[in-house]
Structure formats: structure tokens, C-alpha cells
Amino acid sequence: MNSLKRTLWAAAIITAAILAPVAQSARADDAVPAAPAAKADIPLGSADFYPSSERPIGWRGDGTGAFPGATPVTTWNSKTDKNIVWKTQMPAPSWGQPIVLGEKVFTMADPNLLICVNIKDGKILWQKEVDHTTLMPEEKAKKAKEELAAIDALFPIYVDGCRLMAKMQALAKQKGINEGELRTAVLKLGSIGSIYDTTKNYKSADYDKAIADAELKPMLEQLIELRKKYAFSFTDPKRGSNWYAIEGDYRNSTAGKALNERIQALVTNYDIWAWPVQNWYACTTLTFATPCSDGEFIYVACANNQVASYDLDGNLKWMVLNHPKEGQNGLIHTRFVASPFLVGDKLVVDQNTELSVYDKKTGKKIWGIVDPCNVFKDKHGRVSRPYRPYPEGCSPVHVRLPFQGKDLDFIADASKQLYRLSDGKVVCKTMPPSFKGQTPIAVGDLYVWKSGGDASPYPIGVSRLKVISEDEVECTELWKDTMARCGEDTGMVYNGVIYNDNGTWDLLTGKRLATYKSGISWNSPIVTGDHIVGSGGSRVISIKQAGQITQNLLEDDINVVDPEWDRKVYCGQTGTFGHASWYAAGNRLFFRTAGYLWCIGDKAQPFKAPTNCPEAAKIAK
């Protein structure tokens, strides 16, 4: 998500400078608000754009997903190499989006790698481990690495078991045997000798048929033994839900109890290791968050609680291990880390139980709030869902509002609260909540949101924010429209129109303008000029007029051409995929799949670095 981007869709919005004029019939106070004045008049995505403290970049550029100055190609073909400038194999997967600074591209790779790539030829210039064990005494660092290696060694065994489960279920279906019942048989019979009584005396006619079948019997027996030995859950291999690989709060085998105790010790021992167990690269990867930059330094936040700053040559400036003890005891599921972002001299991080603000120069924490927006506990009292970021896959957003002739900065985190940036004070408790992956959109005093659940109808809407005092912000709903399964995204706002994956709405009135099925899903799209570049397969969709999406210019899906990573990121029977957002710089597009970093553009038109590009962002000749 920051974002899922995991994942898990998130928001995109065009800056007010390129929004279409509001109809004359609209009231003056309903006008689309203007964006804060920029230091330079160079649009994001332009060949001459370079980030600064006043205009930092990160997840989907400046957070809006709008690259109005970009001029990339709209077609490519990875099979024929058409408009594929280069693709570079990555050491491990990541859902984090790449960012561009001058002639350098920065991306992440699991479990904690920051990688710098030459924008011209795709060669890796350097890579650094964001390794918090370097902050530990030698013996503790050694223990931490040994424990992590022991748990990670189970992952290939789990993946092979998932493949065997998928193969067995497919074969059972062909033979007229209920394939779902065979998975149930594995889970129940693999828990014989249970510390609980919930799975004993299991009987099933489908199991009896399978165990009498010469082809199915050895598969079934092997899976049951894997379950007994490792407590694997094999949760729906068609979905690749790896975060439940080891059965979480429902471990009930003898093996599961022993493994559970070991993992609990890892999670609760703050001096040794703070590790997001149950992730295992999974569908979200440990490097779910996108780096951000002020043009001088790169800032990263990893799922195993590190926050760090590097210069453009890979030299570490500072690193902290952000692992607050409050409310964390027993936490066994930290599935997402939202993407960090910069506001002036502050770095905002929403990570594993805590919303925090750091001094970007020193790494000193200015404030942090451990705020379990939603807490789920099992019958043993263990917290089984993430404290933060909540909702899952949602990144916080920066909100700037005028008050008495000055601007005040706030953070909205997709829960029901709005926080003052300077000190973390809650100034509003009635913000519209979002659902997973649906990062809100903030532009001026308008707040675009969606809320609900995976399968239930839920509204999309717009609220207006107004500062009452420096301690209070009022949130007033302008409109909402209830739809069924809008998708795990917040869409985009372009020319005064909200684009979702199945419809468009007028930003101010909520009038539904069109209903369609774009095919864009999961990762957040971006806008380059008059084209939407999104996922659901790498798609480019041309926007001809407000409220209308026309030709799908997709030629191929680069998500599925790196199958060698099928073991690294297991996603059922579909191989690997990429759920990062796209990034646009000049005449180039950049996209991160599980196995590769891609550069897309017209090879006959070379990339030109910004004229104000500092030496640190250039490649030495």
C-alpha cells in the first residue's frame, strides 16, 4: 500500500493548478481550492523538475499522483522490447514505488535494501542494508540475525506446500471431490495431538475418497505431515495469503505452540528483534513503503521498524529503530508500513503501532502517538491485527488549511482523527474513516474519502475542513454516494472529476458522471498529461474529456514476465506481480515488479537531467 501499495489501491489527485474551472453556477465558497504556491513554476514530472525542501517527493510524486509535466510514451511491449529502455533484475521483491532524483533512480528490495540505479542504463550503482542490528551490541545483533534466519528458512518449505495444495485441489476438482474439504482435512488432521480439542474426531466422505485415490493420497499425506511439523495453515493458495502462513492466533498443533512461543519471544523482546512476523515477503513485501526525498537526502521506513536517512551516494546520515513498547506486547501482525513523507523540516512516519514525526536532519523524534484505532484480540488476549497503519495499506496525508492569515499543517491518517503536525494534538475526531488501501485525498480544504469493507456496499464522498481554532478543525460532509465494491482505492481527481475504478463523480456536487469498468485495480494509478497510467495489468488509459475514459492502450502486462521470483513472492497459481505505483520523470516511466525495475520510454529520445540537478544526483562520467 505507502502505498498498496500493498495493496491495496490508494489515492491520486491533480494539483489545483491544473483543475478545470468550476461552473459559474457554483457558489464562491464551493470553488476548488488553490494549491499552496510553489517555490518554482516547474510542474512535477517535467524534465526540469528537481525536488527540494519546499517541493519534496515520495509516494506517487508529491503524494497527488499527478505528473502534469511528464511526456512519456503510451504504448510498450516487453515481449518485443518496444519502448523498453531497460529492465534491471532486483535482488528481491518490493511493493515500494521507485523515485527519481536527477540521473538516479531509487527503489527498495526485501528485506531492507535501498538501491540506487543509473537512470540511463539501469545499472545498479549501489545498495545499502537498512540494518538496525548495526545499532546493537555485537552479541545481540548476532542473536537477532540467527533468529530471523531460522524463521525465514521455513518460507521455501511453505511455498512448496502451497503449490502442492493447489495441485492437489485442482486434481480433486477434476475427480469430482470437494477440493475445499481436502484443505480442511489437512488443517484438522494436521493438528492431531492438539493442545486444544477443536479438531479431534474429524470425519469426511471427501477425505475418504481422496485417501483411497492413488494420485491424491500421497499429496494429502505429505501436506498433513507439513502441517503437523510446521503448523502451516496453507490459507487459500489461490490468493497467496502468506501473512497467515503460520496460523497466527489459531495455531493449535504441538508444533504450532512451540513456534508460536519462539515468535512471541522475538516480537516482545525489544532488545533483540522487532520483526513483522507472518509477512514473509507475502503479498505486501517488507519494503511496502516508498522512500521520500527533499533532493538532498533519501528517507526510508521499513517494516522491521527502521527509519533512516541516506545521502545520494549511499552514506548513512542517521538511523533509528522505532519500536515503541507501549501497547505492543503480543503484537504478531504488522502487515503494512505506510509511506513516509516530508513537510518542511519534518519527516512523518506511520509505522507499526505509532504515528511519529522526526526532525529530518537529526532523526530525533519530535512526537509519537501510539494510537490503536482498532484493536482485535483473540481469546488468549493477543493482539492479532495491526495497530498502525490503520486502515491497512493507507498512508497518512498532509493537510494544509488557512487560519487568520497563516497556514496550519495537519496529518490525516485515514482513521477518524486529524492531528496537528507541530505536536500531534488531535484537533478533529469526526473525520470520515477509510477502508484498507483507500488513502484519502486532500487538496486545500476538500477531503475525498471512501469507507467500508471487502464485500459490503460503502460510500465514496467529499468533506470540507475548516479551522475553528488552532486546537479545533471542523469536518462537514458535502456529499456521499453509496456503491457496492468500489475497489480498494480512492481513485483520482482530475479536472474537477473524481475517477474511481468503476465510475466518475463531479468533485463538488457528487453527481455521478459515468459508470464503467476500467480494469485498474490494486496499485495506485498516476496521471501524466491526459493519460492515466495504472495497474490491473500495466494499463494506459486516455482521458478525452471530463467524466469519460476511452481507449485502453495496454499492449502487454509486464507484471507476469519475471516468473523466477515465484518462490520469493508466492501468489497462488499466477506467478509474480507488481503492486507498486508508477513514477514519471520527463519522457520516462518507471515501474517496480517483483523481479525487476523497469524504465519505459522512446529509446530514440534520450533522458535529460534537470538543469538545476546537483552534482550528487548526477552520474560521474
Secondary structure, DSSP 8 states (H G I E B T S, - for coil): -----------EE--GGGS----TTS-GGGS-------SS---TTSTT----SSS-BBTTBTTTBB-TT----S--BTTTTBTEEEEEE-SS------EEETTEEEEEETTTEEEEEETTT--EEEEEE--GGGGS-HHHHHHHHHHHHHHHTTHHHHHHHHHHHHHHHHHHHHTT--HHHHHHHHHHHTTTT-SSSTTSS---HHHHHHHTSTTHHHHHHHHHHHHHHH-B----TTTT-GGGSB-GGG--SHHHHHHHHHHHHHHH-TTT----TT-SSTTT-S--S--EE-SSEEEEE-TTSEEEEEETTS-EEEEEE----TTTTT------B---EEETTEEEEEETTEEEEEETTT--EEEEEE--SS--B-TTS-B-S-SSSSSTT---EEEEEEETTEEEEEEE-SSS-EEETTT--EEES------TT---EEETTEEEEE---SSSEEEEEEEEEEEEETTEEEEEEEEEEEEE---S---EEETTEEEETTEEEETTT--EEEE------SS--EEETTEEEETTTTEEEEEEETTEEEEE-----GGGS-GGGTTTS--TTS--------EEETTEEEEE-SSEEEEES-TTS-----TT--GGGS---
